[in-house]
């Protein structure tokens, strides 16, 4: 999934102590279906709320397979499994442009989105496991972005059943934590060879300009590790609200305490007090997600719990296709509170690259090779789009909400 700026944010690390007993929730009972990530050209037709037919399922898998394509290529490039003379970050971005067209000034993935502004209210419950200032009790400002996968800023909000939420936390000591999450709890593929094979299967047909659904079906059938993802894709329907979604970090990281002890972790956002939203209907206008967001924010802030799931020995930190068991302990680290929104054309998220490897002391990258791949591809996209000027206002969202009311 992609978002795009630099700027500097401190490298990952580990350092001095901090404490507060972690308030652990009972074993995580939240539903964990399957599916994930990053985007390419989405379908333009609205999805119906009933179960999909076989042809519709093939089209859905084709569209979401395209979403996986560029990140898979990035994985292979950064891992060194493909010849760098043939595949580079710039060529990955070129592939995104080939799938979705060139829309100057926009992110090459997650092109359609809106800035959101708010704060993180830490419970202090995670501070025993991490020296990161963001986990100490108190409030940290956040700048975020809600978006759709794909490189088309004009896509209908019903075009894919995935929403994304990126956040940048900036602590008083200047350290930043940047993270990007999707409304799918697993990534579909796990090996360099699988990514390479999927790239070949997803090549657009010269006659239609789109991947061949039959070829994509054959690819998925040959890769059983995509089973959970495919099960999700067959039934997933776009929600009519950003506020009603759970968002998953997908990759594993480490929390690092004052003694240098590393605890594997995955995180997710779970919505609080947001009225459930129905599945998107064909009658919805193409931009209903932003309309809903504006309406909800006029009634007050939107909130999500930040849940940290703690990995145990044997849980994979390098394979985003594998969910951890549902009985893993979970810490409620605090609440993300969104108070207002702004257009992405000139809002505070415009120049932010939500690079997941920008981390504060106390959080460190894992051995998941997707993290380095995402970082490299995001940097290439950021350099390209910022050289083109700001996105055109017509597609960059023209509304902004009033700040939070006194409570």
Buried (B, 14 or more C-beta within 10 A) or exposed (E): BBBBBBEEBBEBBBBEEBEBEBEBBEEBEEEBBBBBBBBBBBBEEBBBEEEBEEEBBBBBBBBBBBBBBBBBBBBBBBBEBBEEEEBBBEBBBBBBBBBBBEBEBBBBBBBBBBBBBBBBBBBBBBBBBBBBBBBBEBBBBBBBBBBBBBBBBBBBBBBBBBBBBBBBBBBEEEBBBBBBBBBBBBBBBBBBEBBBBBBEBBEBEEEEEBBBBEBBBEBBEEBEBBEBBBEBBBEBBBBBBBBBBBBBBBBBBBBBBBEEEBBBBBBBBBBBEBEEBEBBBEEBEBBBBBBBBBEBBEEEBBBBBBBBBBBEEEBBBBBBBBBBEEEBBBBBBBBBBBBBBBBBBBBBBBBBBBBBBBBBBBBBBBEBBBBBBBBBBBBBBBBBBBEEEBBEEEBBBEBBBEEBEEE
